[in-house]
């Protein structure tokens, strides 16, 4: 029988081992504008277009798998918010052709760590956009007041699903997800 790993171990490994890829991802032009306090509508809309191109195929992969009710997976689908923010048809947005592999349970968990974690940063982004009057903020609001509880629930479920045998694959998948998202955002 495979025993679950100690609960904070997988989260600690993910934080530490994916940090370089997380930091690299944050070096895109949109995040640089945010950091400087001068986000533009153009950069915001470009970022959202690119993000949709990654998020939509990611969510399509999630839909290929079964999740227990505890995961609240239907509430975690958020790609549809981006075309609403941009006020464009979803079919007009480009899709990322090179997604990380999401075939195994550990691969899904690693990718979900990245995408669910983005809901926390998104709330900070929404506040920064509001300060400068950029209205494309629905996606960035995450789950609104449920963002913190949804993240905590995800972390709890992740630690329950992580085992000594699958931790390496979870971390590798999260690292790959960060890297492929960064590559897609940088691609013209």
C-alpha positions, 0 to 999 in steps of 0.5 A: 500500500502506498502511504500518503506523504506528509501534508506540507511536504508536497506543497513545500517541494512545489514552492521551492522547486518551481520557484525559478519557473514561476519567477521566469514566468513573471518576467513577461511584459504585462507583469513588468508593467504591473510591477512598474504600476503602469499596466496598459489596456493593450498589454492586459488584453494581449496577456488575456488573449494568450492566457486563454490560449493556454487555459482553454486546452488545459481545461479541455484536458481536465474535462477528460478526467474524473474528479470527486465532488470534493474537487469542485471541478466545475467551479474551477473552469474559468477560461470562458471568463476571458472572452467575456472580459475581452468582448470577443468570440472565443473562436477568435482567440489563438490556442497554444499548440504545445501543452504540457502532458496531462495524461496521468493523475500526478501530471494533472495535479502539478498543472492544477497547482500552477493554474489554481495558484494563479487565482491568488495572484489574479486578485492582486492583478485585478486590484492593480487594474482597477486602480488605473481604470482597466475594466478587463478584470473578471478573469483576474478576480479568481473565485471572488470571495471564495478564492482563498477557501478554494485554494485551501481546499485544493491544497488539502486535496493535493496533499491527500493525493500526493504520495511518496511514489508520485511527488516527483511527477507532480513537481515535474508537471508543475515545472513543465506547466510553468515553462510551457506557459511562459514559452506560450506567453513569450511567443508572438 
